[in-house]
Amino acid sequence: MPELPEVETIAKDLRKMIAGLTIAEVKVDYGKIVGTDLAGFAPSLTGRTIGDVGRIGKWLKMDLDSGFTLLAHLKMTGQFVLEEKPGALASQWPAHARVGFKLVGEGVEKTLFYLDIRKFGRLRVFDQESLTNYLDFLALGPDPLNLNSDRFHKIITSKKGRLKQILLDQTLVSGLGNIYADESLFAASLSPNRTTDSLTKLETAHLLAKIQAILTEAIEFRGSTVENYRALDGPGSFQDRHQVYGKSGKPCPKCGQILVKIRIGGRGTVHCPACQT
């Protein structure tokens, strides 16, 4: 699943490529992607001009005129692909394309496709009131890039549990997933099995600093291209800088002991038992 750096990268690519264009036509090939309001999805978007494209946690947020917003969650295999050729919406779609958007501007026609192999993704359109209600329903925690150490300590220690599992709780901190939780815990020399009530303020401050540094660097390198992640303007390369994620059975880059994979909250977790205490 794309995490904060990958979603941020996709948002930046979309902002550069489609901001200012108008949605002239929408076609839906797989209705469950757009939820229960299938009949209203295309009419709510057609004729609206795209403004800024940003991110809320792992959600893409596309601002439209007249106060409308399109939210997209890519889940496991969601991708956006942009076709520059005119008429692409009416021709043969790319494999696994589920939704298509014809975009027009002055002398410009592009087609944005949403692809999803496993069909788990979500596209939702909202007016201002319904967007506020939906975000309240999601109850997303703050973005880790916007936190200070005092607030982060209060958030992390507010719920008792194992540290890795707490970091993945999107209602506490939004945007972290398996990749960057493992990388940050290794960088901070903290065991994913630590219970949150055992953490000192110094430890959580150190962890936050590592989280923010790693996320910032990952955004600079356009995220981690692993499995099905695909950005619009070229792949990410942060996977080449991973220290522990996906490296179970290999030597620890710090001490040389073999990295171990365990399961915490049903999620595979790679760590060094010697370095992460």
Protein Blocks (a to p, Z undefined) as FASTA:
>chain_A
ZZfklmmmmmmmmmmmmgoiacfbdcdfblklnojmlmlmmmmmgopacfddddehjacc
dddehhiacdddekjmgccdddfbghklmmccdehiabdcddddehiacddddddfkopa
ccddddfklmmmmmmmnopacdfklpcfklmmmmmmmpgcdfklmmmmmklpghiafklm
mmmmmmnopafkbcfklpcfklmmmmmmmmmmmmmmmmmnnpaaehjbccfkopafklmm
pfkgopghiacfklopacddddeehiacdddfklmZZ
